[in-house]
Amino acid sequence: MKHNQSLRTLVQRLVLLVAGVSMISLANAQTAPLTLKEALQQALKNKSEAIKAKLDEENSQNKIDQARSQALPQINGNAGITFNPILQLSAIPGELAGQPGKTMLVAFGQKWNSSASVSLSQTLFDKSVFTGLKAAKTTQQYYQLVSGLTDEQVIEKVATQYYQVLVQRQQLVVIDSNIATTSRIFNVIEGQFKNGLAKKIDVDRSKVNLSNLQAQRSQLSNAVQLQENTLKFYMGVPIETAITVPTSALDGIKPQLAMMDNTPDVKKLTDYQVLKKQEELLVLQKDATNAAYYPSLSLSGNYGYMGMSNKFPIGTGANWFDYASVGLNLKIPIFNGFSTRSKVRQADIDIRKLQADIKNTELSLNLAYQNAKTQLGNSIITLNNQKTNVALAEEVYTNTQNNYTQGLAPLTDLLDAENSLTTAQNNYTAALLDYRIAEIQLIKAQGNLKSLLN
C-alpha cells in the first residue's frame, strides 16, 4: 500500500514537472521577439488568400489532365439483358408459306436477348481539343503568376501593419519616459510646495500635465492592442496569440537614397504579367471558338457478343454470335445561323477591352514608381528634420529644467519645453513610419517585395 502511494506521489510530481516545463516553454515562445521575416513567413503559410492561391496553382495540373483526356482514346463497356414478353409481329406475304394471296403475321426474334460490347473512339483531328490543351497549360502559368501576386499583396499588408505596430510601441516607450520625467518633476514641485518654496497652482498644473500624459498612455495602449490584433489577422494566426514586436527594429532604420536609382521594367512586374497571361488565355479562347469552323475527324470501333433464347437464364441452348464494326467519322460544319461568328466577335471585344486595361496598368505602374520615389525622398528629408528637432527639443528641455531648478525660469517654460519635446518625439516616430511605408511602396513598385523575406 505504501509502495502504491509513493508511486502515485512520484507520478504526480512528474506530471507537475512536465506541466511546468511546458508552461515555461510556452511563455518563452509567446514572448520571443517577432521579426518582420517571421511575420511574413507566418502570413504566407497561414493566410487564406495565400493558401487558396497555392491550391489554384496545384489544381491547374488537374485542368491540364482534363484537357489532355479529350485527345486520348475513350473506351466504354456496355452490357444488358432484355425480356420481350410479347414479340412484335411482322406481316409477310403468304406465298412464302405456300398460301398465296394471304398476308401472314409472324413473330420474329426470341423472348430473351443479352449483349456485351466494348466501344472505342479516338479523336484524330479536332482543333478545339488541341487549343483547349494549350489553354490549360497557359492557365497553369496564369495561376502561378496569380499565386506570386497574392504573396506580394500579403507581404505588403503584413509589412505595413508590422511597422505601424512598431511605431505605436515606440510611442508607448516615449510617453512612458515622459511620464517618468513628469512624475519626478511633480514630486519635486510637491516637495517645494510643502516647504513653502512653490505655489499650489504650480502643483496643480504639474498634476494636470501628468494626468494628461497618463490618459494619452491609456489611449495609445488600446491603439497598440488594436494594431496588434490587425497584424495577427493579416498573419493568419489566432487573435489570442501573444506577439512581441522588438523596438530595435525602429532603431535600425537607415534611410537609403541608393534604392531610388533602381528603375523597374514594368513589363516584368507581376501585375503586368498577370494581365498579359490573361490576354493569352482570351486569344486561345477566341481560337477555340473559331475552331467550330473547322472539320473534325474521329475513329470509332465497336465489338460485342449477343445471345438469344426463349428461356432464362441464357445458357448453352442459346444462339450466341459476335459482331464488330470500325468507322471513320468526318464532321464538316456548314451553317449554324452565324452563331460561331457572333461568339468570335464577342471574344475579340474581350481581348480589346483587356488590352486597354493592360495599357492603363502600364501607366499606373509607372506612376506608382514615380510617386513612391518622390514620397521616399520627401520622407527622408522629413525624417532627418524631425531627428534634428528631437535633439534640439531635448537640449531646450534640459536647459529649461536646470533653469527652473535654479529659480531662473517659471514652471510655464518647463511645461512648454516638456510638451515640445513630447511633440518632437511623436513627430519623429511618425516620420519613421512614413519612411518605412514609403520604402515598402517603392520596393513594391520595383517588384522586389519578396526581398523582405530574406
C-alpha positions as CSV (number, residue, x, y, z in Angstrom):
1,M,0.0,0.0,0.0
2,K,2.8,2.4,0.9
3,H,4.6,1.4,-2.3
4,N,1.5,2.4,-4.3
5,Q,1.2,5.8,-2.5
6,S,4.9,6.5,-3.2
7,L,4.5,5.6,-6.8
8,R,1.4,7.8,-7.1
9,T,3.2,10.7,-5.5
10,L,6.1,10.3,-7.9
11,V,3.8,10.3,-10.9
12,Q,2.1,13.4,-9.6
13,R,5.4,15.2,-9.3
14,L,6.5,14.2,-12.7
15,V,3.2,15.5,-14.2
16,L,3.6,18.8,-12.4
17,L,7.2,19.0,-13.6
18,V,6.3,18.3,-17.2
19,A,3.4,20.8,-17.0
20,G,5.8,23.4,-15.5
21,V,8.4,22.9,-18.2
22,S,5.6,23.2,-20.9
23,M,4.3,26.4,-19.4
24,I,7.8,27.9,-19.3
25,S,8.4,26.8,-22.9
26,L,5.1,28.3,-24.0
27,A,5.7,31.5,-22.2
28,N,9.2,31.8,-23.8
29,A,7.6,31.0,-27.2
30,Q,5.0,33.7,-26.7
31,T,7.4,36.4,-25.6
32,A,10.0,35.7,-28.3
33,P,10.5,38.8,-30.4
34,L,8.7,38.7,-33.7
35,T,10.8,39.8,-36.6
36,L,9.4,41.0,-39.9
37,K,10.7,38.0,-41.7
38,E,8.9,35.6,-39.3
39,A,5.7,37.6,-39.6
40,L,5.8,37.4,-43.4
41,Q,6.5,33.7,-43.3
42,Q,3.6,33.1,-40.9
43,A,1.3,35.0,-43.2
44,L,2.3,33.2,-46.4
45,K,1.8,29.9,-44.5
46,N,-1.5,30.6,-42.8
47,K,-3.4,33.4,-44.6
48,S,-6.4,32.1,-46.6
49,E,-5.6,34.2,-49.7
50,A,-2.1,32.7,-50.0
51,I,-3.4,29.2,-49.3
52,K,-6.2,29.4,-51.9
53,A,-3.8,30.8,-54.5
54,K,-1.5,27.8,-53.9
55,L,-4.4,25.4,-54.2
56,D,-5.5,27.1,-57.5
57,E,-1.9,26.6,-58.7
58,E,-2.0,23.0,-57.7
59,N,-5.4,22.5,-59.3
60,S,-4.2,23.8,-62.6
61,Q,-2.4,20.5,-63.2
62,N,-5.8,18.7,-62.9
63,K,-7.2,21.1,-65.6
64,I,-4.3,20.1,-67.9
65,D,-5.1,16.5,-67.3
66,Q,-8.7,17.1,-68.0
67,A,-7.9,18.8,-71.3
68,R,-5.5,16.1,-72.3
69,S,-8.2,13.4,-71.7
70,Q,-10.1,14.8,-74.7
71,A,-7.2,13.8,-77.0
72,L,-6.9,10.3,-75.6
73,P,-8.9,7.2,-76.6
74,Q,-12.4,7.0,-75.0
75,I,-13.3,3.4,-74.1
76,N,-16.6,2.2,-72.7
77,G,-18.1,-1.2,-71.9
78,N,-21.8,-2.0,-72.2
79,A,-23.8,-5.0,-71.1
80,G,-27.5,-5.7,-70.9
81,I,-30.3,-8.3,-70.9
82,T,-33.8,-7.8,-72.4
83,F,-37.0,-9.8,-71.9
84,N,-39.7,-9.5,-74.6
85,P,-43.0,-10.9,-73.1
86,I,-44.8,-10.2,-76.4
87,L,-42.8,-10.4,-79.6
88,Q,-43.7,-7.9,-82.3
89,L,-45.5,-9.4,-85.3
90,S,-44.4,-8.7,-88.8
91,A,-46.5,-9.0,-91.9
92,I,-45.1,-11.3,-94.7
93,P,-46.6,-12.5,-98.0
94,G,-48.5,-15.8,-97.8
95,E,-46.6,-17.0,-100.9
96,L,-43.6,-17.6,-98.6
97,A,-45.6,-20.2,-96.7
98,G,-47.4,-21.8,-99.6
99,Q,-50.5,-19.7,-99.1
100,P,-50.7,-17.3,-102.0
101,G,-52.9,-14.3,-101.7
102,K,-52.8,-14.1,-97.9
103,T,-50.9,-11.9,-95.5
104,M,-49.4,-13.7,-92.6
105,L,-48.3,-12.2,-89.2
106,V,-45.2,-13.8,-87.9
107,A,-43.2,-13.1,-84.7
108,F,-39.5,-12.6,-85.2
109,G,-36.9,-12.9,-82.5
110,Q,-36.8,-14.6,-79.2
111,K,-38.0,-13.6,-75.8
112,W,-34.6,-13.3,-74.1
113,N,-31.8,-11.2,-75.6
114,S,-28.4,-10.4,-73.9
115,S,-25.4,-8.5,-75.1
116,A,-22.0,-7.3,-74.0
117,S,-19.8,-4.9,-76.0
118,V,-16.8,-2.6,-75.9
119,S,-16.7,0.7,-77.9
120,L,-13.7,2.9,-78.6
121,S,-13.5,6.4,-80.1
122,Q,-10.3,8.3,-80.9
123,T,-10.2,11.9,-82.0
124,L,-7.9,12.2,-85.0
125,F,-8.3,15.9,-85.6
126,D,-10.3,18.5,-83.6
127,K,-8.9,22.0,-83.4
128,S,-10.9,22.8,-80.3
129,V,-9.4,19.9,-78.4
130,F,-5.8,20.8,-79.1
131,T,-6.5,24.5,-78.5
132,G,-8.0,23.6,-75.1
133,L,-4.9,21.6,-74.2
134,K,-2.7,24.6,-75.0
135,A,-5.1,26.9,-73.0
136,A,-4.9,24.5,-70.0
137,K,-1.1,24.8,-69.9
138,T,-1.4,28.6,-70.2
139,T,-3.9,28.6,-67.3
140,Q,-1.3,26.8,-65.2
141,Q,1.2,29.6,-65.9
142,Y,-1.5,32.1,-65.1
143,Y,-2.3,30.6,-61.7
144,Q,1.5,30.6,-60.9
145,L,1.6,34.3,-61.6
146,V,-1.5,34.9,-59.5
147,S,-0.1,33.0,-56.7
148,G,3.0,35.1,-56.8
149,L,0.9,38.3,-56.9
150,T,-1.1,37.1,-54.0
151,D,2.1,36.6,-52.0
152,E,3.2,40.1,-52.8
153,Q,-0.1,41.5,-51.7
154,V,0.1,39.6,-48.4
155,I,3.7,40.8,-47.8
156,E,2.7,44.4,-48.4
157,K,-0.2,44.3,-45.9
158,V,1.8,42.5,-43.2
159,A,4.9,44.6,-43.6
160,T,2.9,47.9,-43.4
161,Q,0.9,46.7,-40.4
162,Y,4.1,45.4,-38.7
163,Y,5.7,48.8,-38.9
164,Q,2.5,50.5,-37.7
165,V,2.7,48.3,-34.6
166,L,6.3,49.1,-34.2
167,V,5.8,52.9,-34.3
168,Q,2.9,52.6,-31.8
169,R,5.0,50.7,-29.4
170,Q,7.8,53.2,-29.8
171,Q,5.3,56.0,-28.9
172,L,4.5,54.0,-25.8
173,V,8.2,54.0,-24.9
174,V,8.4,57.7,-25.4
175,I,5.3,58.5,-23.4
176,D,6.4,56.2,-20.6
177,S,9.7,58.1,-20.5
178,N,7.8,61.4,-20.4
179,I,5.5,60.2,-17.6
180,A,8.5,59.1,-15.5
181,T,10.2,62.5,-16.0
182,T,7.0,64.4,-15.3
183,S,6.4,62.3,-12.2
184,R,9.9,63.3,-10.9
185,I,9.1,67.0,-11.6
186,F,5.7,66.7,-9.9
187,N,7.4,65.2,-6.8
188,V,9.9,68.0,-6.7
189,I,7.3,70.7,-7.0
190,E,5.1,69.0,-4.4
191,G,8.0,68.9,-2.0
192,Q,8.8,72.5,-2.7
193,F,5.2,73.4,-2.0
194,K,5.2,71.6,1.3
195,N,8.3,73.6,2.2
196,G,6.8,76.9,1.1
197,L,9.0,77.3,-1.9
198,A,6.3,76.7,-4.6
199,K,2.7,77.8,-5.2
200,K,-0.2,75.4,-5.2
201,I,-1.1,76.4,-8.8
202,D,2.3,75.0,-9.8
203,V,1.5,71.7,-8.2
204,D,-1.9,71.6,-9.8
205,R,-0.6,72.4,-13.3
206,S,2.1,69.8,-13.0
207,K,-0.5,67.3,-11.8
208,V,-2.8,68.1,-14.7
209,N,0.1,67.7,-17.1
210,L,0.9,64.3,-15.6
211,S,-2.8,63.2,-15.8
212,N,-2.9,64.2,-19.5
213,L,0.1,62.0,-20.2
214,Q,-1.4,59.1,-18.4
215,A,-4.7,59.5,-20.3
216,Q,-2.7,59.6,-23.6
217,R,-0.8,56.5,-22.5
218,S,-4.1,54.6,-21.9
219,Q,-5.4,55.6,-25.3
220,L,-2.2,54.7,-27.0
221,S,-2.1,51.3,-25.2
222,N,-5.5,50.5,-26.6
223,A,-4.4,51.6,-30.1
224,V,-1.4,49.3,-29.8
225,Q,-3.7,46.3,-29.0
226,L,-5.9,47.0,-31.9
227,Q,-3.0,47.3,-34.3
228,E,-1.5,44.1,-33.0
229,N,-4.9,42.3,-33.5
230,T,-4.9,43.5,-37.1
231,L,-1.4,42.3,-37.6
232,K,-2.4,38.8,-36.2
233,F,-5.3,38.8,-38.6
234,Y,-3.0,39.6,-41.6
235,M,-0.6,36.9,-40.4
236,G,-3.5,34.4,-40.2
237,V,-2.8,33.4,-36.6
238,P,-5.3,33.3,-33.7
239,I,-6.1,36.7,-32.0
240,E,-5.2,35.3,-28.6
241,T,-1.6,34.5,-29.8
242,A,0.9,36.7,-27.9
243,I,3.4,38.5,-30.0
244,T,6.2,40.9,-29.2
245,V,7.5,43.4,-31.8
246,P,11.1,44.4,-30.9
247,T,11.7,48.2,-30.6
248,S,15.2,47.7,-32.0
249,A,13.7,47.4,-35.5
250,L,13.0,51.1,-35.5
251,D,16.5,52.0,-34.3
252,G,17.9,50.1,-37.2
253,I,16.2,52.2,-39.8
254,K,18.8,53.9,-42.0
255,P,17.4,56.0,-44.9
256,Q,18.8,54.9,-48.2
257,L,18.8,57.1,-51.3
258,A,20.6,54.5,-53.5
259,M,17.5,52.3,-53.7
260,M,15.7,55.0,-55.7
261,D,18.0,54.5,-58.6
262,N,16.7,51.1,-59.4
263,T,14.2,51.9,-62.1
264,P,11.9,48.9,-62.8
265,D,10.8,47.4,-66.1
266,V,7.1,47.5,-65.6
267,K,6.6,44.7,-68.1
268,K,8.4,42.4,-65.8
269,L,6.2,43.2,-62.8
270,T,3.8,40.5,-61.6
271,D,0.7,42.8,-62.0
272,Y,1.5,43.4,-65.7
273,Q,2.4,39.8,-66.4
274,V,-0.9,38.5,-64.9
275,L,-2.8,40.7,-67.4
276,K,-0.6,39.6,-70.3
277,K,-1.3,36.0,-69.4
278,Q,-5.0,36.8,-69.3
279,E,-4.6,38.2,-72.8
280,E,-3.1,34.9,-73.9
281,L,-6.0,33.0,-72.4
282,L,-8.5,35.2,-74.2
283,V,-6.7,34.7,-77.5
284,L,-6.8,30.9,-77.0
285,Q,-10.5,31.2,-76.1
286,K,-11.1,33.0,-79.3
287,D,-9.2,30.3,-81.2
288,A,-11.2,27.6,-79.5
289,T,-14.4,29.3,-80.6
290,N,-13.1,29.8,-84.1
291,A,-12.3,26.1,-84.2
292,A,-16.1,25.5,-84.8
293,Y,-15.4,26.5,-88.5
294,Y,-13.0,23.5,-88.9
295,P,-14.0,19.9,-89.7
296,S,-13.3,17.2,-87.2
297,L,-12.2,13.6,-87.8
298,S,-12.5,10.7,-85.4
299,L,-12.1,6.9,-85.4
300,S,-14.6,4.6,-83.8
301,G,-14.7,0.9,-83.2
302,N,-17.1,-1.5,-81.6
303,Y,-17.0,-5.2,-80.7
304,G,-19.8,-7.1,-79.0
305,Y,-21.3,-10.5,-78.2
306,M,-25.0,-11.3,-78.3
307,G,-27.1,-14.2,-77.2
308,M,-30.8,-15.0,-77.9
309,S,-33.0,-17.6,-76.2
310,N,-36.6,-18.3,-75.3
311,K,-35.5,-19.3,-71.8
312,F,-33.8,-17.6,-68.9
313,P,-31.1,-17.8,-67.9
314,I,-29.5,-17.9,-71.3
315,G,-27.2,-20.9,-71.4
316,T,-25.7,-23.3,-73.8
317,G,-29.0,-23.7,-75.7
318,A,-29.0,-20.0,-76.7
319,N,-27.9,-18.7,-80.0
320,W,-24.6,-16.8,-79.5
321,F,-22.8,-14.7,-82.0
322,D,-20.3,-11.8,-82.0
323,Y,-20.2,-8.7,-84.1
324,A,-17.7,-5.8,-84.8
325,S,-17.6,-2.5,-86.6
326,V,-14.9,0.1,-87.4
327,G,-15.8,3.6,-88.6
328,L,-14.2,6.8,-89.6
329,N,-16.3,9.9,-88.8
330,L,-15.9,13.2,-90.5
331,K,-17.9,16.2,-89.4
332,I,-18.0,19.3,-91.6
333,P,-19.7,22.4,-90.3
334,I,-21.8,24.2,-92.9
335,F,-24.1,26.7,-91.3
336,N,-25.2,27.3,-87.7
337,G,-27.1,30.6,-88.1
338,F,-23.9,32.8,-87.6
339,S,-23.6,31.6,-84.0
340,T,-19.9,31.0,-84.3
341,R,-19.2,34.3,-85.9
342,S,-21.0,36.1,-83.1
343,K,-19.0,34.3,-80.4
344,V,-15.7,35.1,-82.2
345,R,-16.6,38.7,-82.4
346,Q,-17.5,38.8,-78.6
347,A,-14.2,37.1,-77.8
348,D,-12.4,39.8,-79.9
349,I,-14.1,42.6,-78.0
350,D,-13.0,41.0,-74.7
351,I,-9.4,40.9,-75.9
352,R,-9.5,44.6,-76.9
353,K,-11.0,45.6,-73.5
354,L,-8.2,43.7,-71.7
355,Q,-5.6,45.4,-73.9
356,A,-7.0,48.7,-72.8
357,D,-6.6,47.6,-69.2
358,I,-3.0,46.5,-69.9
359,K,-2.1,49.9,-71.3
360,N,-3.7,51.6,-68.3
361,T,-1.9,49.3,-65.9
362,E,1.4,50.1,-67.5
363,L,0.8,53.8,-67.0
364,S,-0.4,53.1,-63.4
365,L,2.7,51.1,-62.5
366,N,5.0,53.8,-63.9
367,L,3.0,56.4,-61.9
368,A,3.3,54.3,-58.7
369,Y,7.1,54.1,-59.1
370,Q,7.5,57.8,-59.6
371,N,5.2,58.6,-56.7
372,A,6.9,56.1,-54.4
373,K,10.3,57.5,-55.4
374,T,9.1,61.1,-54.7
375,Q,7.5,60.1,-51.4
376,L,10.6,58.3,-50.2
377,G,12.7,61.3,-50.9
378,N,10.3,63.6,-49.0
379,S,10.2,61.1,-46.1
380,I,13.9,61.0,-45.8
381,I,14.0,64.9,-45.6
382,T,11.2,64.9,-43.0
383,L,12.9,62.1,-41.0
384,N,16.2,64.0,-40.9
385,N,14.4,67.2,-39.9
386,Q,12.4,65.5,-37.1
387,K,15.6,63.8,-35.8
388,T,17.2,67.3,-35.6
389,N,14.1,68.7,-33.9
390,V,14.2,65.9,-31.2
391,A,17.8,66.7,-30.4
392,L,17.1,70.4,-30.2
393,A,14.0,69.9,-28.0
394,E,15.9,67.6,-25.7
395,E,18.6,70.3,-25.3
396,V,16.0,73.0,-24.7
397,Y,14.2,70.8,-22.1
398,T,17.4,70.1,-20.3
399,N,18.4,73.7,-20.1
400,T,14.9,74.8,-19.0
401,Q,14.8,72.2,-16.3
402,N,18.1,73.4,-15.0
403,N,17.0,77.0,-15.0
404,Y,13.7,76.1,-13.3
405,T,15.6,74.2,-10.6
406,Q,17.8,77.2,-10.0
407,G,14.8,79.5,-10.0
408,L,15.7,81.2,-13.3
409,A,12.7,80.0,-15.3
410,P,9.0,79.8,-14.4
411,L,7.1,76.5,-14.4
412,T,5.3,77.5,-17.6
413,D,8.5,77.4,-19.5
414,L,9.3,74.0,-18.2
415,L,5.9,72.6,-19.1
416,D,6.1,74.2,-22.6
417,A,9.5,72.6,-23.1
418,E,8.3,69.3,-21.9
419,N,5.3,69.4,-24.3
420,S,7.5,70.5,-27.2
421,L,9.8,67.5,-26.5
422,T,6.9,65.1,-26.5
423,T,5.6,66.6,-29.7
424,A,9.0,66.3,-31.4
425,Q,9.4,62.7,-30.3
426,N,6.0,61.8,-31.6
427,N,6.6,63.5,-34.8
428,Y,9.9,61.7,-35.2
429,T,8.3,58.2,-34.7
430,A,5.5,59.2,-37.1
431,A,8.2,60.2,-39.7
432,L,9.8,56.8,-39.1
433,L,6.5,55.1,-40.0
434,D,6.0,57.4,-43.1
435,Y,9.5,56.5,-44.2
436,R,9.0,52.7,-43.8
437,I,5.7,52.8,-45.6
438,A,7.2,54.9,-48.5
439,E,10.1,52.4,-48.6
440,I,7.7,49.4,-48.8
441,Q,5.8,51.2,-51.6
442,L,9.0,51.8,-53.6
443,I,10.1,48.2,-53.1
444,K,6.6,47.1,-54.4
445,A,6.9,49.4,-57.4
446,Q,10.3,47.9,-58.2
447,G,8.8,44.4,-57.9
448,N,11.1,43.4,-55.0
449,L,8.6,42.8,-52.2
450,K,9.8,39.2,-51.7
451,S,13.2,40.5,-50.8
452,L,11.7,41.3,-47.4
453,L,11.7,37.6,-46.8
454,N,15.5,37.5,-46.9
